[in-house]
Amino acid sequence: MRSRDRVLQSLENVYRAAFAAAETTGDAERMEALDMEYQRDQLQLEILLDIREVLRPEPEDSADRTISLLEKAQSIRKLTKLR
């Protein structure tokens, strides 16, 4: 499984390349759109990574602290609930 940092770095690399291309052509409107899209996608990706972390199986050595599926679902609900 890819690390959180690697996933976020991949997203940043894609947007930096697209931003550089728009900057080269002087397309200010596209640069602004890319900036907003990057922020939106980064936030969505971080939420998905948080959900992935909640659902990740417990290590074998912490078997006595097993979290039930219901508790995991409640954690996801809290995580994704708009405040």
The first five atom37 places (N, CA, C, CB, O) and aatype in JSON, in Angstrom:
{
  "aatype": [12, 1, 15, 1, 3, 1, 19, 10, 5, 15, 10, 6, 2, 19, 18, 1, 0, 0, 13, 0, 0, 0, 6, 16, 16, 7, 3, 0, 6, 1, 12, 6, 0, 10, 3, 12, 6, 18, 5, 1, 3, 5, 10, 5, 10, 6, 9, 10, 10, 3, 9, 1, 6, 19, 10, 1, 14, 6, 14, 6, 3, 15, 0, 3, 1, 16, 9, 15, 10, 10, 6, 11, 0, 5, 15, 9, 1, 11, 10, 16, 11, 10, 1],
  "atom_mask": [
    [1, 1, 1, 1, 1],
    [1, 1, 1, 1, 1],
    [1, 1, 1, 1, 1],
    [1, 1, 1, 1, 1],
    [1, 1, 1, 1, 1],
    [1, 1, 1, 1, 1],
    [1, 1, 1, 1, 1],
    [1, 1, 1, 1, 1],
    [1, 1, 1, 1, 1],
    [1, 1, 1, 1, 1],
    [1, 1, 1, 1, 1],
    [1, 1, 1, 1, 1],
    [1, 1, 1, 1, 1],
    [1, 1, 1, 1, 1],
    [1, 1, 1, 1, 1],
    [1, 1, 1, 1, 1],
    [1, 1, 1, 1, 1],
    [1, 1, 1, 1, 1],
    [1, 1, 1, 1, 1],
    [1, 1, 1, 1, 1],
    [1, 1, 1, 1, 1],
    [1, 1, 1, 1, 1],
    [1, 1, 1, 1, 1],
    [1, 1, 1, 1, 1],
    [1, 1, 1, 1, 1],
    [1, 1, 1, 0, 1],
    [1, 1, 1, 1, 1],
    [1, 1, 1, 1, 1],
    [1, 1, 1, 1, 1],
    [1, 1, 1, 1, 1],
    [1, 1, 1, 1, 1],
    [1, 1, 1, 1, 1],
    [1, 1, 1, 1, 1],
    [1, 1, 1, 1, 1],
    [1, 1, 1, 1, 1],
    [1, 1, 1, 1, 1],
    [1, 1, 1, 1, 1],
    [1, 1, 1, 1, 1],
    [1, 1, 1, 1, 1],
    [1, 1, 1, 1, 1],
    [1, 1, 1, 1, 1],
    [1, 1, 1, 1, 1],
    [1, 1, 1, 1, 1],
    [1, 1, 1, 1, 1],
    [1, 1, 1, 1, 1],
    [1, 1, 1, 1, 1],
    [1, 1, 1, 1, 1],
    [1, 1, 1, 1, 1],
    [1, 1, 1, 1, 1],
    [1, 1, 1, 1, 1],
    [1, 1, 1, 1, 1],
    [1, 1, 1, 1, 1],
    [1, 1, 1, 1, 1],
    [1, 1, 1, 1, 1],
    [1, 1, 1, 1, 1],
    [1, 1, 1, 1, 1],
    [1, 1, 1, 1, 1],
    [1, 1, 1, 1, 1],
    [1, 1, 1, 1, 1],
    [1, 1, 1, 1, 1],
    [1, 1, 1, 1, 1],
    [1, 1, 1, 1, 1],
    [1, 1, 1, 1, 1],
    [1, 1, 1, 1, 1],
    [1, 1, 1, 1, 1],
    [1, 1, 1, 1, 1],
    [1, 1, 1, 1, 1],
    [1, 1, 1, 1, 1],
    [1, 1, 1, 1, 1],
    [1, 1, 1, 1, 1],
    [1, 1, 1, 1, 1],
    [1, 1, 1, 1, 1],
    [1, 1, 1, 1, 1],
    [1, 1, 1, 1, 1],
    [1, 1, 1, 1, 1],
    [1, 1, 1, 1, 1],
    [1, 1, 1, 1, 1],
    [1, 1, 1, 1, 1],
    [1, 1, 1, 1, 1],
    [1, 1, 1, 1, 1],
    [1, 1, 1, 1, 1],
    [1, 1, 1, 1, 1],
    [1, 1, 1, 1, 1]
  ],
  "atom_positions": [
    [[0.84, -1.17, 0.0], [0.0, 0.0, 0.0], [0.89, 1.24, 0.0], [-0.96, -0.01, 1.22], [1.9, 1.3, 0.71]],
    [[0.53, 2.22, -0.8], [1.31, 3.46, -0.88], [1.17, 4.27, 0.4], [0.87, 4.3, -2.1], [0.11, 4.31, 1.03]],
    [[2.25, 4.9, 0.78], [2.21, 5.73, 1.99], [1.43, 7.01, 1.7], [3.66, 6.08, 2.48], [1.28, 7.43, 0.55]],
    [[0.95, 7.6, 2.76], [0.18, 8.86, 2.66], [1.01, 9.93, 1.95], [-0.24, 9.36, 4.07], [0.51, 10.61, 1.06]],
    [[2.27, 10.06, 2.34], [3.14, 11.07, 1.74], [3.34, 10.83, 0.24], [4.49, 11.08, 2.44], [3.33, 11.77, -0.55]],
    [[3.5, 9.59, -0.13], [3.71, 9.25, -1.55], [2.48, 9.59, -2.38], [4.06, 7.75, -1.7], [2.6, 10.13, -3.48]],
    [[1.31, 9.29, -1.86], [0.06, 9.59, -2.58], [-0.1, 11.1, -2.75], [-1.17, 9.01, -1.82], [-0.39, 11.57, -3.85]],
    [[0.1, 11.85, -1.68], [-0.05, 13.3, -1.76], [1.03, 13.93, -2.65], [0.01, 13.91, -0.36], [0.76, 14.91, -3.33]],
    [[2.23, 13.37, -2.64], [3.3, 13.87, -3.5], [2.98, 13.62, -4.97], [4.65, 13.22, -3.13], [3.26, 14.46, -5.82]],
    [[2.39, 12.48, -5.28], [1.98, 12.18, -6.65], [0.94, 13.19, -7.14], [1.43, 10.75, -6.75], [1.02, 13.67, -8.27]],
    [[-0.02, 13.5, -6.29], [-1.03, 14.5, -6.64], [-0.37, 15.85, -6.91], [-2.08, 14.63, -5.51], [-0.69, 16.51, -7.9]],
    [[0.53, 16.24, -6.05], [1.21, 17.53, -6.23], [2.02, 17.55, -7.52], [2.12, 17.82, -5.04], [2.03, 18.57, -8.22]],
    [[2.69, 16.46, -7.85], [3.49, 16.4, -9.09], [2.63, 16.58, -10.32], [4.23, 15.07, -9.18], [3.02, 17.29, -11.25]],
    [[1.46, 15.95, -10.34], [0.54, 16.07, -11.48], [0.1, 17.52, -11.64], [-0.69, 15.15, -11.29], [0.11, 18.06, -12.75]],
    [[-0.28, 18.15, -10.55], [-0.75, 19.53, -10.63], [0.37, 20.5, -10.94], [-1.42, 19.92, -9.33], [0.15, 21.48, -11.66]],
    [[1.56, 20.27, -10.44], [2.69, 21.15, -10.75], [3.0, 21.12, -12.25], [3.94, 20.75, -9.95], [3.27, 22.16, -12.85]],
    [[2.95, 19.93, -12.84], [3.21, 19.81, -14.28], [2.15, 20.56, -15.09], [3.26, 18.33, -14.71], [2.47, 21.28, -16.03]],
    [[0.89, 20.39, -14.73], [-0.2, 21.07, -15.43], [-0.11, 22.59, -15.22], [-1.57, 20.54, -14.95], [-0.36, 23.36, -16.14]],
    [[0.25, 23.0, -14.01], [0.36, 24.43, -13.71], [1.5, 25.05, -14.51], [0.59, 24.65, -12.2], [1.37, 26.15, -15.05]],
    [[2.63, 24.33, -14.59], [3.78, 24.83, -15.35], [3.42, 24.98, -16.83], [4.98, 23.87, -15.2], [3.83, 25.95, -17.47]],
    [[2.66, 24.04, -17.36], [2.24, 24.12, -18.76], [1.35, 25.34, -18.98], [1.51, 22.83, -19.19], [1.5, 26.05, -19.97]],
    [[0.41, 25.58, -18.06], [-0.47, 26.74, -18.17], [0.32, 28.04, -18.0], [-1.59, 26.66, -17.13], [0.02, 29.04, -18.66]],
    [[1.31, 28.01, -17.14], [2.14, 29.19, -16.91], [2.97, 29.52, -18.15], [3.06, 28.98, -15.7], [3.15, 30.69, -18.49]],
    [[3.46, 28.5, -18.82], [4.26, 28.68, -20.04], [3.45, 29.36, -21.13], [4.78, 27.33, -20.54], [3.97, 30.2, -21.87]],
    [[2.18, 29.01, -21.24], [1.33, 29.61, -22.26], [0.7, 30.91, -21.78], [0.24, 28.64, -22.68], [0.0, 31.58, -22.55]],
    [[0.92, 31.28, -20.53], [0.38, 32.52, -20.0], [-1.12, 32.47, -19.75], [0.0, 0.0, 0.0], [-1.79, 33.5, -19.77]],
    [[-1.64, 31.28, -19.51], [-3.08, 31.09, -19.3], [-3.41, 31.27, -17.81], [-3.53, 29.68, -19.8], [-3.48, 30.3, -17.06]],
    [[-3.62, 32.51, -17.42], [-3.87, 32.83, -16.01], [-5.16, 32.2, -15.51], [-3.92, 34.34, -15.81], [-5.24, 31.77, -14.36]],
    [[-6.16, 32.15, -16.36], [-7.44, 31.55, -15.96], [-7.27, 30.07, -15.64], [-8.5, 31.74, -17.08], [-7.82, 29.56, -14.66]],
    [[-6.51, 29.37, -16.48], [-6.25, 27.94, -16.24], [-5.42, 27.74, -14.98], [-5.53, 27.3, -17.46], [-5.65, 26.79, -14.22]],
    [[-4.46, 28.62, -14.75], [-3.63, 28.51, -13.55], [-4.49, 28.65, -12.29], [-2.51, 29.58, -13.56], [-4.31, 27.92, -11.32]],
    [[-5.42, 29.61, -12.32], [-6.31, 29.81, -11.18], [-7.21, 28.59, -10.97], [-7.17, 31.08, -11.37], [-7.43, 28.15, -9.84]],
    [[-7.74, 28.05, -12.07], [-8.6, 26.86, -11.98], [-7.81, 25.68, -11.43], [-9.19, 26.51, -13.37], [-8.32, 24.93, -10.59]],
    [[-6.59, 25.5, -11.89], [-5.76, 24.4, -11.4], [-5.47, 24.54, -9.91], [-4.44, 24.34, -12.17], [-5.46, 23.55, -9.18]],
    [[-5.25, 25.76, -9.45], [-4.99, 25.99, -8.03], [-6.19, 25.57, -7.19], [-4.64, 27.46, -7.78], [-6.03, 24.9, -6.17]],
    [[-7.38, 25.96, -7.62], [-8.6, 25.59, -6.89], [-8.85, 24.08, -6.96], [-9.81, 26.35, -7.45], [-9.24, 23.47, -5.96]],
    [[-8.63, 23.49, -8.13], [-8.83, 22.04, -8.29], [-7.86, 21.26, -7.41], [-8.65, 21.63, -9.75], [-8.22, 20.24, -6.82]],
    [[-6.62, 21.75, -7.32], [-5.62, 21.08, -6.49], [-6.05, 21.09, -5.03], [-4.25, 21.75, -6.65], [-5.98, 20.06, -4.35]],
    [[-6.49, 22.24, -4.54], [-6.91, 22.32, -3.15], [-8.1, 21.4, -2.87], [-7.28, 23.77, -2.79], [-8.14, 20.73, -1.84]],
    [[-9.06, 21.37, -3.8], [-10.23, 20.5, -3.63], [-9.81, 19.03, -3.64], [-11.26, 20.76, -4.75], [-10.22, 18.25, -2.77]],
    [[-9.0, 18.65, -4.62], [-8.57, 17.25, -4.74], [-7.71, 16.82, -3.55], [-7.8, 17.03, -6.04], [-7.8, 15.68, -3.1]],
    [[-6.88, 17.73, -3.06], [-6.04, 17.4, -1.91], [-6.91, 17.12, -0.68], [-5.04, 18.54, -1.63], [-6.66, 16.17, 0.05]],
    [[-7.89, 17.95, -0.47], [-8.8, 17.75, 0.67], [-9.55, 16.43, 0.55], [-9.79, 18.92, 0.77], [-9.64, 15.68, 1.52]],
    [[-10.09, 16.14, -0.63], [-10.81, 14.89, -0.84], [-9.89, 13.68, -0.64], [-11.42, 14.85, -2.26], [-10.28, 12.69, -0.02]],
    [[-8.68, 13.78, -1.14], [-7.74, 12.68, -1.0], [-7.34, 12.47, 0.45], [-6.5, 12.94, -1.85], [-7.21, 11.33, 0.9]],
    [[-7.15, 13.53, 1.19], [-6.81, 13.4, 2.61], [-7.95, 12.73, 3.38], [-6.49, 14.76, 3.22], [-7.69, 11.94, 4.28]],
    [[-9.19, 13.05, 3.04], [-10.33, 12.4, 3.68], [-10.33, 10.91, 3.37], [-11.65, 13.05, 3.24], [-10.53, 10.08, 4.26]],
    [[-10.1, 10.56, 2.11], [-10.05, 9.15, 1.73], [-8.92, 8.41, 2.44], [-9.9, 9.01, 0.22], [-9.07, 7.26, 2.85]],
    [[-7.79, 9.08, 2.57], [-6.66, 8.46, 3.28], [-6.98, 8.27, 4.76], [-5.39, 9.31, 3.12], [-6.57, 7.28, 5.36]],
    [[-7.71, 9.22, 5.34], [-8.13, 9.07, 6.74], [-9.07, 7.88, 6.89], [-8.81, 10.36, 7.24], [-8.97, 7.11, 7.84]],
    [[-9.99, 7.74, 5.94], [-10.91, 6.59, 5.96], [-10.13, 5.29, 5.82], [-11.97, 6.71, 4.84], [-10.41, 4.31, 6.51]],
    [[-9.16, 5.29, 4.92], [-8.32, 4.09, 4.74], [-7.62, 3.73, 6.05], [-7.28, 4.31, 3.62], [-7.51, 2.56, 6.4]],
    [[-7.16, 4.74, 6.76], [-6.47, 4.51, 8.03], [-7.41, 3.9, 9.07], [-5.87, 5.82, 8.57], [-7.02, 3.0, 9.82]],
    [[-8.64, 4.39, 9.11], [-9.63, 3.87, 10.06], [-9.94, 2.4, 9.75], [-10.93, 4.71, 10.02], [-10.11, 1.6, 10.66]],
    [[-10.02, 2.07, 8.49], [-10.38, 0.71, 8.09], [-9.22, -0.27, 8.09], [-11.0, 0.74, 6.73], [-9.43, -1.48, 7.96]],
    [[-8.01, 0.23, 8.22], [-6.83, -0.64, 8.2], [-6.91, -1.64, 9.36], [-5.52, 0.2, 8.29], [-7.22, -1.27, 10.49]],
    [[-6.63, -2.91, 9.08], [-6.67, -3.93, 10.14], [-5.67, -3.61, 11.26], [-6.38, -5.33, 9.57], [-4.61, -3.03, 11.02]],
    [[-6.03, -4.0, 12.44], [-5.15, -3.8, 13.6], [-3.94, -4.73, 13.48], [-5.92, -4.08, 14.93], [-4.05, -5.83, 12.96]],
    [[-2.78, -4.29, 13.96], [-1.62, -5.18, 14.01], [-1.9, -6.39, 14.91], [-0.38, -4.42, 14.51], [-2.7, -6.31, 15.84]],
    [[-1.24, -7.47, 14.62], [-1.46, -8.72, 15.37], [-1.2, -8.56, 16.87], [-0.56, -9.81, 14.81], [-1.89, -9.18, 17.68]],
    [[-0.23, -7.75, 17.24], [0.11, -7.63, 18.65], [-0.92, -6.83, 19.46], [1.46, -6.98, 18.79], [-0.83, -6.79, 20.69]],
    [[-1.87, -6.21, 18.8], [-2.9, -5.47, 19.53], [-4.27, -6.12, 19.37], [-2.95, -4.01, 19.06], [-5.29, -5.43, 19.29]],
    [[-4.28, -7.44, 19.31], [-5.53, -8.19, 19.1], [-6.54, -7.94, 20.21], [-5.24, -9.68, 19.0], [-7.75, -8.03, 19.97]],
    [[-6.07, -7.62, 21.4], [-7.0, -7.37, 22.5], [-7.7, -6.02, 22.37], [-6.26, -7.44, 23.83], [-8.67, -5.76, 23.09]],
    [[-7.24, -5.16, 21.47], [-7.84, -3.84, 21.26], [-8.61, -3.79, 19.94], [-6.75, -2.77, 21.28], [-8.73, -2.72, 19.34]],
    [[-9.11, -4.89, 19.49], [-9.81, -4.96, 18.22], [-11.01, -4.02, 18.21], [-10.25, -6.39, 17.93], [-11.8, -3.99, 19.16]],
    [[-11.13, -3.27, 17.13], [-12.24, -2.34, 16.96], [-13.29, -3.03, 16.11], [-11.78, -1.0, 16.31], [-12.98, -3.61, 15.06]],
    [[-14.53, -2.98, 16.55], [-15.61, -3.62, 15.81], [-15.89, -2.84, 14.52], [-16.88, -3.72, 16.67], [-15.52, -1.68, 14.39]],
    [[-16.54, -3.49, 13.59], [-16.91, -2.87, 12.34], [-17.84, -1.68, 12.6], [-17.59, -3.88, 11.41], [-17.74, -0.66, 11.91]],
    [[-18.73, -1.8, 13.57], [-19.62, -0.7, 13.92], [-18.83, 0.51, 14.42], [-20.63, -1.14, 14.98], [-19.13, 1.64, 14.06]],
    [[-17.84, 0.26, 15.25], [-17.01, 1.36, 15.76], [-16.24, 2.02, 14.62], [-16.03, 0.85, 16.82], [-16.08, 3.24, 14.62]],
    [[-15.77, 1.24, 13.66], [-15.08, 1.8, 12.5], [-16.04, 2.65, 11.68], [-14.47, 0.69, 11.64], [-15.68, 3.73, 11.22]],
    [[-17.26, 2.17, 11.48], [-18.27, 2.93, 10.72], [-18.59, 4.24, 11.43], [-19.56, 2.1, 10.55], [-18.75, 5.28, 10.78]],
    [[-18.68, 4.21, 12.75], [-18.94, 5.43, 13.51], [-17.77, 6.41, 13.39], [-19.2, 5.09, 14.99], [-17.98, 7.62, 13.32]],
    [[-16.56, 5.9, 13.36], [-15.38, 6.76, 13.18], [-15.41, 7.42, 11.81], [-14.09, 5.94, 13.34], [-15.09, 8.61, 11.69]],
    [[-15.78, 6.67, 10.8], [-15.87, 7.24, 9.45], [-16.96, 8.3, 9.4], [-16.15, 6.13, 8.4], [-16.77, 9.35, 8.79]],
    [[-18.08, 8.04, 10.03], [-19.18, 9.0, 10.06], [-18.73, 10.31, 10.71], [-20.41, 8.42, 10.81], [-19.01, 11.39, 10.2]],
    [[-18.02, 10.21, 11.82], [-17.52, 11.4, 12.51], [-16.52, 12.15, 11.62], [-16.85, 11.01, 13.85], [-16.51, 13.38, 11.58]],
    [[-15.69, 11.38, 10.93], [-14.65, 11.96, 10.09], [-15.25, 12.73, 8.91], [-13.72, 10.87, 9.57], [-14.76, 13.8, 8.56]],
    [[-16.3, 12.2, 8.33], [-16.87, 12.79, 7.12], [-18.03, 13.75, 7.39], [-17.34, 11.71, 6.2], [-18.51, 14.41, 6.47]],
    [[-18.47, 13.82, 8.62], [-19.6, 14.7, 8.96], [-19.17, 16.17, 8.85], [-20.12, 14.39, 10.4], [-18.14, 16.58, 9.39]],
    [[-19.98, 16.94, 8.14], [-19.69, 18.37, 8.02], [-19.9, 19.04, 9.36], [-20.56, 19.03, 6.94], [-20.88, 18.76, 10.06]],
    [[-19.03, 19.92, 9.71], [-19.13, 20.6, 11.0], [-19.55, 22.02, 10.8], [-17.8, 20.55, 11.76], [-19.69, 22.76, 11.77]]
  ]
}
